[in-house]
Amino acid sequence: MQRAGHLSTDPWAAVRLSTVTTDPIALIPIDASNWRTAARLRPAPEQERFLAPNWYSLLEATYDPLMRPLLAVADEEPVGFVMYGFEPEEDQPWVYRLMVAPAHQGRGVGREIMRQTIERIRQEHPGHAIGVSYEPDNERAARLYESLGFEHHGRFIEGEKVVRLPAATDGTPDTTRSSFEGFLTRYLRAWRESSFEDLQATIAPDYAAREHADGELSDFGRAESLEGWKGGFGFARQHGATWQLELLQRVPMRPGEELVTIRAALKQDGKLLGPANLFMQVFRRSEDGAWALVRSYIETGVEVRALP
């Protein structure tokens, strides 16, 4: 048996990864061909009090050339809406609206929309912090923005809580060691590219894991895990297989510690290889600001059809 840290006669057992594909999210400008689609999108009924309707945002953007409304789509299906812009008086870009269609909530769609929006803003307005405001009792928004690195400094505007994402020091998307967003991006890139050296650098020396496979629980540490990654990556490269990863959930557990659930898979010649595996991984920030993977729980052999 090969698991996420072991090598065996089964090349996939070392990491016990299989594939579940996910449609990438794209942000596209609002124009004559899609403004009606954007205007019809609505949040869940209980969330409507937290944000203006999309038609109002589109009206604002019509008369303010500094506002940028975007439609979020996945496999040509509209899944959300975002609008950002620039406030000359404050010399700061803002994200004014963010909404996700009810059927697509709880799947990381809002986070991905924000991630792409932040990248756009930092490319257009390098060296600037980014502002967001939301109703204080909007707990979903509070968790999202806090986990993305937005900070509250005591400011409120018309009863809404104002938070800011600090500027990247070099004007580029923040990928410094102290940024979990940047770290997670590098970690997933190393995985997708089967880069053993890059992934090895993300795993803490005291890393510990537990895996459930074939009805049995097994525990292992960093060295055994790295052997598994090395074997899995070697197999992927040798056979031209590609890793496909889906970030299912991210939960800030406590200051400097994040729980991330990942669904991962290998695909070869357009076909999935084996059942799906779920990885529940805990990342921790050290005193010098560096993030690392410290714990994992792996559930193997999950049928693809059983996954949401």
C-alpha positions in Angstrom: 0.0 0.0 0.0 1.2 3.5 -0.8 0.0 6.5 0.9 0.8 10.2 1.1 4.2 9.5 2.3 4.9 5.9 1.2 6.0 4.1 -1.9 4.5 0.8 -3.0 3.8 -1.3 -6.1 0.8 0.9 -6.7 2.2 4.1 -8.1 -0.7 6.2 -6.9 -0.6 4.7 -3.4 2.3 6.8 -2.4 0.2 9.8 -2.4 -3.2 8.1 -2.8 -4.3 10.9 -5.0 -7.0 10.8 -7.6 -8.7 13.3 -9.8 -11.8 15.4 -9.4 -11.7 18.3 -11.9 -13.0 21.7 -11.1 -14.0 24.3 -13.6 -11.6 27.4 -13.3 -13.3 30.7 -12.5 -12.8 33.6 -14.9 -13.6 37.2 -14.3 -14.9 38.9 -17.4 -15.8 42.5 -18.1 -19.5 43.5 -18.1 -20.7 44.5 -21.6 -23.8 44.6 -23.8 -23.7 40.8 -24.1 -23.8 39.9 -20.4 -25.0 42.8 -18.3 -28.5 41.3 -18.0 -27.0 38.1 -16.7 -25.0 40.0 -14.1 -28.0 42.0 -13.1 -30.2 38.9 -12.5 -27.6 37.3 -10.2 -28.7 37.5 -6.6 -27.3 36.3 -3.3 -29.1 34.1 -0.8 -32.2 35.8 0.6 -30.7 36.2 4.0 -27.7 38.0 2.5 -29.5 40.6 0.5 -29.5 43.1 3.3 -25.7 43.1 3.3 -25.1 44.4 -0.2 -26.7 46.4 -3.0 -28.2 44.5 -5.9 -26.1 44.0 -8.9 -28.2 46.2 -11.1 -27.5 49.1 -8.8 -23.7 48.4 -9.0 -23.9 48.3 -12.8 -25.7 51.7 -12.7 -23.0 53.1 -10.5 -20.3 51.9 -12.9 -22.1 53.5 -15.8 -21.6 56.9 -14.3 -18.2 56.3 -12.6 -15.4 55.5 -15.0 -13.1 54.4 -12.2 -15.4 51.4 -11.3 -14.8 48.0 -12.8 -17.7 45.5 -12.6 -16.8 41.9 -13.5 -18.9 38.8 -13.9 -17.4 35.6 -12.5 -18.1 32.5 -14.6 -17.2 28.8 -14.4 -17.6 26.7 -17.5 -19.7 29.5 -19.0 -22.1 29.5 -16.0 -22.4 32.7 -14.0 -21.3 32.1 -10.4 -20.7 35.6 -9.0 -20.1 39.3 -9.3 -17.5 41.7 -8.1 -16.8 45.4 -8.6 -13.7 47.3 -7.6 -12.5 50.8 -8.3 -10.2 53.6 -7.2 -11.0 56.4 -4.7 -8.9 59.5 -5.8 -9.6 61.4 -2.5 -8.2 58.5 -0.5 -5.6 57.5 -3.1 -6.7 53.9 -2.5 -8.4 51.1 -4.5 -11.5 49.5 -3.1 -13.5 46.4 -3.6 -17.1 47.7 -3.5 -19.2 44.6 -4.1 -18.7 40.8 -3.9 -21.5 38.3 -4.3 -21.6 34.6 -5.0 -24.7 32.8 -6.4 -26.3 30.7 -3.6 -25.7 27.4 -5.5 -22.0 28.0 -5.6 -21.4 29.2 -2.0 -19.3 27.2 0.4 -17.0 26.0 -2.4 -14.3 28.6 -2.3 -15.8 30.6 -5.2 -15.8 33.9 -3.2 -12.2 33.4 -2.2 -11.1 32.7 -5.7 -13.0 35.8 -7.0 -11.3 37.9 -4.4 -7.9 36.4 -5.1 -8.1 37.3 -8.8 -9.5 40.7 -8.0 -6.6 41.4 -5.6 -4.1 40.4 -8.3 -5.8 42.7 -10.8 -5.8 45.7 -8.4 -2.2 45.2 -7.5 -1.3 45.1 -11.2 -3.3 48.3 -11.9 -2.4 50.2 -8.7 1.0 48.8 -7.4 2.0 49.9 -4.0 -1.5 50.6 -2.7 -3.4 49.0 0.1 -6.8 47.7 -0.8 -10.0 48.7 1.1 -13.2 46.8 1.8 -16.2 47.6 4.0 -19.0 45.4 5.2 -21.7 45.2 7.8 -20.3 44.3 11.2 -22.7 41.4 11.6 -21.8 39.8 8.2 -19.8 37.0 9.7 -19.2 35.2 6.4 -17.6 38.3 5.0 -15.6 38.9 8.2 -14.1 35.4 8.0 -13.2 35.7 4.4 -11.5 39.1 4.6 -9.6 38.2 7.7 -8.3 35.0 6.2 -7.2 36.9 3.1 -5.1 39.2 5.3 -7.4 42.3 5.6 -6.9 44.2 8.8 -9.3 46.4 10.8 -7.8 49.6 12.3 -10.9 51.0 14.0 -12.5 52.8 11.1 -16.2 52.6 10.2 -18.0 54.3 7.3 -21.8 54.7 7.6 -21.9 51.9 10.1 -19.8 49.5 7.9 -16.6 48.1 9.2 -13.6 49.1 7.1 -10.7 46.7 6.6 -7.5 47.1 4.5 -5.2 44.7 2.8 -1.6 46.1 3.2 0.2 46.9 0.0 2.7 44.5 -1.4 6.1 46.1 -0.8 7.2 45.7 -4.4 3.9 46.5 -6.0 3.3 43.0 -7.1 0.8 40.4 -5.7 1.9 39.6 -2.2 3.9 36.3 -2.2 6.2 37.1 0.7 6.9 34.5 3.3 4.6 36.2 5.8 1.6 36.0 3.4 -0.3 32.7 3.7 -2.0 33.5 0.4 1.4 33.6 -1.3 2.6 30.5 0.5 -0.5 28.5 -0.4 -0.1 29.6 -4.1 3.5 28.3 -4.1 2.6 25.1 -2.3 -0.2 24.2 -4.8 2.0 25.2 -7.7 4.8 22.9 -6.5 2.2 20.1 -6.2 0.7 20.7 -9.7 4.1 20.9 -11.3 5.4 17.8 -9.5 8.3 19.9 -8.2 9.7 17.8 -5.4 12.4 20.3 -4.3 9.8 23.1 -4.0 7.3 21.0 -2.2 9.9 19.6 0.2 10.7 23.2 1.3 7.1 23.7 2.5 7.0 20.8 4.9 8.0 21.4 8.5 10.7 19.2 10.2 8.2 18.0 12.8 5.5 17.2 10.3 3.1 14.5 11.3 0.3 12.8 9.3 -2.4 10.2 9.8 -4.0 8.3 6.9 -7.1 6.2 6.6 -6.7 3.6 3.8 -8.3 0.2 3.3 -10.0 0.4 6.6 -6.8 1.0 8.6 -5.2 4.0 10.2 -1.5 4.7 9.9 0.8 7.4 11.2 4.0 8.7 9.6 6.3 11.6 9.6 8.2 13.9 7.3 10.8 11.5 5.9 8.2 8.8 5.0 5.9 11.4 3.6 8.6 12.9 1.3 9.4 9.4 0.0 5.7 9.1 -1.0 5.7 12.6 -2.7 8.9 11.7 -4.5 7.5 8.5 -5.9 4.2 10.0 -6.9 5.8 13.0 -8.6 8.2 10.6 -10.4 5.3 8.5 -11.7 3.4 11.6 -12.9 6.4 12.8 -14.8 7.2 9.5 -16.3 3.7 8.8 -17.5 2.7 12.4 -18.5 0.0 12.6 -15.9 -1.2 15.9 -14.5 -2.3 16.9 -11.0 -5.6 18.6 -10.6 -6.3 20.2 -7.2 -9.4 21.7 -5.8 -9.3 23.9 -2.7 -12.5 22.9 -0.9 -12.2 24.8 2.3 -9.9 27.1 4.3 -10.5 27.8 7.9 -8.4 30.1 10.1 -8.0 28.0 13.3 -6.1 30.4 15.5 -3.6 33.2 14.9 -0.9 31.9 12.7 -2.6 28.6 11.9 -4.8 27.7 8.9 -6.7 24.5 8.1 -7.0 23.8 4.3 -9.0 20.9 2.8 -7.8 19.9 -0.7 -9.3 17.4 -3.2 -6.6 16.1 -5.5 -6.2 13.9 -8.5 -4.1 12.6 -11.3 -5.4 12.6 -14.8 -3.9 10.9 -17.8 -5.1 11.1 -21.4 -8.3 12.8 -20.2 -9.1 10.0 -17.7 -9.2 9.9 -14.0 -6.8 7.5 -12.3 -8.4 5.8 -9.3 -10.8 7.1 -6.6 -10.5 10.5 -5.0 -8.5 11.4 -1.9 -9.2 14.2 0.6 -6.3 16.0 2.3 -7.0 18.0 5.5 -3.9 20.0 6.1 -2.8 22.3 8.9 -0.3 25.1 8.1 1.5 27.1 10.8 3.5 30.4 10.7 6.8 30.4 12.6 8.2 33.2 14.6 10.2 34.5 11.6 7.0 34.6 9.5 7.6 31.5 7.4 4.6 29.2 6.8 4.9 25.4 6.7 2.8 22.3 6.6 2.7 20.7 10.0 -0.1 18.2 10.1 -2.2 16.2 7.7 -5.1 13.8 7.8 -5.7 11.9 4.6 -8.9 10.0 3.7 -8.2 7.7 0.8 -10.4 5.8 -1.7 -13.3 8.3 -1.7 -15.7 7.6 -4.6 -15.9 10.6 -6.9 -19.6 10.4 -7.1 -19.9 10.7 -3.3 -18.2 14.1 -3.4 -20.2 17.3 -3.6 
